[in-house]
Amino acid sequence: MVDIVMSGERALFTDLLGSVLTDHGYRVVCAPARHDLLVDAVSSHRPRMVLADHLSDREQEPGSLVRRLRRAGPGTAIILVSSDHRRSSVEVALGAGANAYLHTSSALDTLLQSLRRVRSGEVVINIPRPLTAGRSEAAEVQRLANELTAREWQCLELLLDGVSTAQISARLGIGTVTVRSHVQSILYKLGVHSRLEATSLAVRYDLLAVRPHAVRAG
């Protein structure tokens, strides 16, 4: 069993989710209704994971909560579930130490899959990325691709070659955790949810051919 502490502010939802988590090998240690109690629970129990709600309409940016949870449990994986889908909020939360950032609209299966991925060492992002009004899909994909960093373009190119995480790590001289973070950032920026979707999108719109000149190989 994997110990998990979770926010308990939404009582009915918490009860239902707690039952599902128990059925999937998790032990809900406690479900405090307030963030200060959630932080105390992480400090006291040192669970493997903490599932924290961040309701953006009532709370400030998520970094403060994540930093408090990280100090309380340095070895605890932090999964933040938020109604805030702004990229800046995602970056703040991950920069503060969150292991996953999920939108409140995420399906239960997505949540369970995200927990498994976090346990395997991945950084997970799952939030909606709506198309910009007035843009064609191709133009929108290109706009999103332009947000990729040089390192992320390198990782995407290797993904297209069918290279594994370990092989990308060896070729680029970076750690596997860093590779997973780059890959997750690629998925987030392209608005997709898997490596297969990312590579399919790259092939469909020939993204490597139109990537910015400054990040081209060589």
C-alpha positions as a Markdown table, in Angstrom:
| # | Residue | x | y | z |
|---|---|---|---|---|
| 1 | Met | 0.0 | 0.0 | 0.0 |
| 2 | Val | 1.2 | 3.5 | -0.8 |
| 3 | Asp | 0.4 | 6.1 | 1.9 |
| 4 | Ile | -1.3 | 9.3 | 0.6 |
| 5 | Val | -2.6 | 12.4 | 2.3 |
| 6 | Met | -5.2 | 14.3 | 0.4 |
| 7 | Ser | -7.2 | 17.5 | 0.7 |
| 8 | Gly | -10.6 | 16.9 | 2.4 |
| 9 | Glu | -12.3 | 20.2 | 1.8 |
| 10 | Arg | -14.9 | 18.7 | -0.6 |
| 11 | Ala | -16.2 | 16.0 | 1.7 |
| 12 | Leu | -18.3 | 14.0 | -0.8 |
| 13 | Phe | -15.7 | 14.0 | -3.5 |
| 14 | Thr | -13.0 | 13.1 | -0.9 |
| 15 | Asp | -15.0 | 10.1 | 0.3 |
| 16 | Leu | -15.6 | 8.8 | -3.2 |
| 17 | Leu | -12.0 | 9.4 | -4.3 |
| 18 | Gly | -10.7 | 7.8 | -1.1 |
| 19 | Ser | -12.6 | 4.6 | -1.8 |
| 20 | Val | -11.2 | 4.5 | -5.4 |
| 21 | Leu | -7.7 | 5.1 | -4.2 |
| 22 | Thr | -8.0 | 2.3 | -1.6 |
| 23 | Asp | -9.2 | -0.1 | -4.4 |
| 24 | His | -6.0 | 0.8 | -6.4 |
| 25 | Gly | -3.4 | 0.1 | -3.7 |
| 26 | Tyr | -3.3 | 3.5 | -1.8 |
| 27 | Arg | -3.9 | 4.0 | 1.9 |
| 28 | Val | -5.5 | 7.4 | 2.7 |
| 29 | Val | -3.8 | 8.4 | 5.9 |
| 30 | Cys | -6.0 | 11.4 | 6.5 |
| 31 | Ala | -7.9 | 14.1 | 4.6 |
| 32 | Pro | -7.6 | 17.5 | 6.3 |
| 33 | Ala | -10.1 | 20.1 | 5.3 |
| 34 | Arg | -7.7 | 23.1 | 5.4 |
| 35 | His | -4.3 | 23.7 | 3.9 |
| 36 | Asp | -2.6 | 24.4 | 7.2 |
| 37 | Leu | -3.8 | 21.0 | 8.5 |
| 38 | Leu | -2.7 | 19.4 | 5.2 |
| 39 | Val | 0.8 | 20.7 | 5.7 |
| 40 | Asp | 0.8 | 19.5 | 9.3 |
| 41 | Ala | -0.3 | 16.0 | 8.2 |
| 42 | Val | 2.5 | 15.8 | 5.7 |
| 43 | Ser | 5.0 | 16.8 | 8.3 |
| 44 | Ser | 3.6 | 14.3 | 10.8 |
| 45 | His | 3.0 | 11.3 | 8.6 |
| 46 | Arg | 5.6 | 11.8 | 5.8 |
| 47 | Pro | 3.4 | 10.0 | 3.3 |
| 48 | Arg | 4.7 | 8.8 | -0.1 |
| 49 | Met | 2.3 | 11.2 | -1.8 |
| 50 | Val | 0.1 | 14.2 | -1.1 |
| 51 | Leu | -2.9 | 15.2 | -3.3 |
| 52 | Ala | -3.6 | 18.9 | -2.7 |
| 53 | Asp | -6.5 | 21.0 | -4.0 |
| 54 | His | -5.8 | 24.5 | -5.2 |
| 55 | Leu | -9.0 | 26.5 | -5.9 |
| 56 | Ser | -7.8 | 29.4 | -8.0 |
| 57 | Asp | -10.9 | 31.5 | -7.6 |
| 58 | Arg | -10.4 | 31.6 | -3.8 |
| 59 | Glu | -6.6 | 31.3 | -3.4 |
| 60 | Gln | -3.4 | 33.0 | -4.5 |
| 61 | Glu | -0.9 | 31.5 | -6.8 |
| 62 | Pro | -0.1 | 27.8 | -6.0 |
| 63 | Gly | 3.6 | 28.2 | -5.3 |
| 64 | Ser | 3.1 | 29.1 | -1.7 |
| 65 | Leu | 1.2 | 25.9 | -0.9 |
| 66 | Val | 3.6 | 23.8 | -2.8 |
| 67 | Arg | 6.6 | 25.3 | -1.0 |
| 68 | Arg | 5.0 | 24.7 | 2.4 |
| 69 | Leu | 4.3 | 21.1 | 1.5 |
| 70 | Arg | 7.8 | 20.6 | 0.2 |
| 71 | Arg | 9.3 | 21.9 | 3.4 |
| 72 | Ala | 7.0 | 19.6 | 5.4 |
| 73 | Gly | 7.8 | 16.5 | 3.4 |
| 74 | Pro | 11.0 | 16.7 | 1.4 |
| 75 | Gly | 10.5 | 13.2 | 0.1 |
| 76 | Thr | 6.8 | 13.4 | -0.5 |
| 77 | Ala | 5.5 | 13.6 | -4.1 |
| 78 | Ile | 3.2 | 16.6 | -4.5 |
| 79 | Ile | 0.2 | 16.3 | -6.8 |
| 80 | Leu | -1.5 | 19.6 | -7.2 |
| 81 | Val | -5.1 | 19.6 | -8.5 |
| 82 | Ser | -6.1 | 23.1 | -9.6 |
| 83 | Ser | -8.8 | 25.0 | -11.4 |
| 84 | Asp | -6.1 | 27.4 | -12.7 |
| 85 | His | -4.9 | 26.4 | -16.2 |
| 86 | Arg | -2.6 | 29.3 | -16.8 |
| 87 | Arg | 0.9 | 28.4 | -17.9 |
| 88 | Ser | 2.4 | 30.8 | -15.4 |
| 89 | Ser | 0.7 | 29.0 | -12.5 |
| 90 | Val | 1.9 | 25.6 | -13.8 |
| 91 | Glu | 5.5 | 26.9 | -14.0 |
| 92 | Val | 5.3 | 28.4 | -10.6 |
| 93 | Ala | 4.0 | 25.2 | -9.0 |
| 94 | Leu | 6.6 | 22.9 | -10.7 |
| 95 | Gly | 9.3 | 25.4 | -9.9 |
| 96 | Ala | 8.3 | 25.3 | -6.2 |
| 97 | Gly | 8.6 | 21.5 | -6.2 |
| 98 | Ala | 5.3 | 20.0 | -7.4 |
| 99 | Asn | 5.6 | 16.6 | -9.1 |
| 100 | Ala | 2.3 | 16.9 | -11.0 |
| 101 | Tyr | -0.1 | 19.6 | -11.9 |
| 102 | Leu | -3.6 | 18.4 | -12.9 |
| 103 | His | -6.7 | 20.4 | -13.8 |
| 104 | Thr | -9.8 | 19.9 | -11.8 |
| 105 | Ser | -11.5 | 18.7 | -15.0 |
| 106 | Ser | -9.2 | 15.7 | -15.2 |
| 107 | Ala | -11.0 | 12.4 | -15.4 |
| 108 | Leu | -10.5 | 9.9 | -12.6 |
| 109 | Asp | -8.6 | 7.5 | -14.9 |
| 110 | Thr | -6.3 | 10.4 | -15.7 |
| 111 | Leu | -5.7 | 11.0 | -12.0 |
| 112 | Leu | -4.9 | 7.4 | -11.3 |
| 113 | Gln | -2.6 | 7.2 | -14.3 |
| 114 | Ser | -0.9 | 10.4 | -13.2 |
| 115 | Leu | -0.2 | 9.0 | -9.7 |
| 116 | Arg | 1.4 | 5.9 | -11.3 |
| 117 | Arg | 3.6 | 8.1 | -13.5 |
| 118 | Val | 4.7 | 10.2 | -10.6 |
| 119 | Arg | 5.6 | 7.1 | -8.7 |
| 120 | Ser | 7.8 | 6.0 | -11.6 |
| 121 | Gly | 9.6 | 9.4 | -11.4 |
| 122 | Glu | 7.9 | 11.4 | -14.1 |
| 123 | Val | 6.7 | 15.0 | -13.8 |
| 124 | Val | 3.1 | 15.1 | -15.0 |
| 125 | Ile | 1.0 | 18.0 | -16.4 |
| 126 | Asn | -2.6 | 17.6 | -17.5 |
| 127 | Ile | -4.5 | 20.8 | -18.2 |
| 128 | Pro | -6.6 | 22.0 | -21.1 |
| 129 | Arg | -4.9 | 23.9 | -23.9 |
| 130 | Pro | -7.7 | 25.5 | -26.0 |
| 131 | Leu | -6.9 | 26.7 | -29.5 |
| 132 | Thr | -6.4 | 30.4 | -30.0 |
| 133 | Ala | -9.5 | 32.0 | -31.6 |
| 134 | Gly | -9.2 | 32.6 | -35.3 |
| 135 | Arg | -6.2 | 30.3 | -35.9 |
| 136 | Ser | -6.1 | 27.2 | -38.1 |
| 137 | Glu | -5.0 | 24.0 | -36.4 |
| 138 | Ala | -1.8 | 24.0 | -38.3 |
| 139 | Ala | -1.0 | 27.6 | -37.3 |
| 140 | Glu | -1.9 | 26.9 | -33.7 |
| 141 | Val | 0.4 | 23.8 | -33.6 |
| 142 | Gln | 3.2 | 25.9 | -35.0 |
| 143 | Arg | 2.7 | 28.6 | -32.5 |
| 144 | Leu | 2.8 | 26.0 | -29.7 |
| 145 | Ala | 5.9 | 24.4 | -31.1 |
| 146 | Asn | 7.7 | 27.7 | -31.1 |
| 147 | Glu | 7.5 | 27.6 | -27.3 |
| 148 | Leu | 9.8 | 24.6 | -27.2 |
| 149 | Thr | 13.4 | 25.2 | -25.9 |
| 150 | Ala | 16.4 | 24.0 | -27.8 |
| 151 | Arg | 16.8 | 21.0 | -25.5 |
| 152 | Glu | 13.1 | 20.1 | -25.9 |
| 153 | Trp | 13.5 | 20.1 | -29.7 |
| 154 | Gln | 16.5 | 17.7 | -29.3 |
| 155 | Cys | 14.3 | 15.4 | -27.2 |
| 156 | Leu | 11.4 | 15.6 | -29.6 |
| 157 | Glu | 13.7 | 14.7 | -32.5 |
| 158 | Leu | 15.0 | 11.7 | -30.6 |
| 159 | Leu | 11.4 | 10.7 | -29.7 |
| 160 | Leu | 10.7 | 10.7 | -33.4 |
| 161 | Asp | 13.6 | 8.2 | -33.8 |
| 162 | Gly | 11.9 | 5.9 | -31.3 |
| 163 | Val | 14.6 | 6.5 | -28.7 |
| 164 | Ser | 13.9 | 5.5 | -25.1 |
| 165 | Thr | 14.3 | 7.7 | -22.0 |
| 166 | Ala | 17.5 | 6.0 | -21.1 |
| 167 | Gln | 18.9 | 6.4 | -24.6 |
| 168 | Ile | 18.0 | 10.1 | -24.7 |
| 169 | Ser | 19.7 | 10.5 | -21.4 |
| 170 | Ala | 22.9 | 8.9 | -22.7 |
| 171 | Arg | 22.9 | 10.8 | -26.0 |
| 172 | Leu | 22.3 | 14.2 | -24.4 |
| 173 | Gly | 24.4 | 13.6 | -21.3 |
| 174 | Ile | 21.5 | 14.5 | -18.9 |
| 175 | Gly | 19.7 | 12.5 | -16.2 |
| 176 | Thr | 16.7 | 10.4 | -16.9 |
| 177 | Val | 14.6 | 12.5 | -14.5 |
| 178 | Thr | 15.6 | 15.6 | -16.5 |
| 179 | Val | 14.6 | 13.8 | -19.7 |
| 180 | Arg | 11.2 | 13.0 | -18.3 |
| 181 | Ser | 10.8 | 16.6 | -17.3 |
| 182 | His | 11.7 | 17.8 | -20.8 |
| 183 | Val | 9.3 | 15.3 | -22.4 |
| 184 | Gln | 6.5 | 16.3 | -20.1 |
| 185 | Ser | 7.1 | 19.9 | -21.0 |
| 186 | Ile | 6.9 | 19.0 | -24.7 |
| 187 | Leu | 3.6 | 17.3 | -24.1 |
| 188 | Tyr | 2.2 | 20.3 | -22.2 |
| 189 | Lys | 3.4 | 22.9 | -24.7 |
| 190 | Leu | 2.0 | 20.9 | -27.7 |
| 191 | Gly | -1.3 | 20.3 | -25.9 |
| 192 | Val | -1.0 | 16.5 | -26.0 |
| 193 | His | -1.0 | 13.7 | -23.4 |
| 194 | Ser | 1.4 | 11.1 | -24.6 |
| 195 | Arg | 4.7 | 10.6 | -26.5 |
| 196 | Leu | 2.7 | 8.9 | -29.3 |
| 197 | Glu | 0.5 | 12.0 | -29.7 |
| 198 | Ala | 3.5 | 14.3 | -29.7 |
| 199 | Thr | 5.3 | 12.3 | -32.4 |
| 200 | Ser | 2.2 | 12.0 | -34.5 |
| 201 | Leu | 1.6 | 15.7 | -34.3 |
| 202 | Ala | 5.3 | 16.4 | -35.2 |
| 203 | Val | 5.0 | 14.1 | -38.3 |
| 204 | Arg | 1.6 | 15.4 | -39.4 |
| 205 | Tyr | 2.8 | 19.0 | -39.4 |
| 206 | Asp | 6.5 | 18.4 | -40.2 |
| 207 | Leu | 7.5 | 20.3 | -37.1 |
| 208 | Leu | 11.2 | 19.5 | -37.4 |
| 209 | Ala | 11.3 | 21.2 | -40.8 |
| 210 | Val | 9.8 | 24.4 | -39.5 |
| 211 | Arg | 11.5 | 24.7 | -36.1 |
| 212 | Pro | 13.3 | 28.0 | -35.4 |
| 213 | His | 16.6 | 28.2 | -37.1 |
| 214 | Ala | 18.4 | 29.0 | -33.8 |
| 215 | Val | 17.6 | 25.6 | -32.4 |
| 216 | Arg | 18.4 | 23.5 | -35.5 |
| 217 | Ala | 21.0 | 20.8 | -35.1 |
| 218 | Gly | 24.5 | 21.7 | -36.0 |
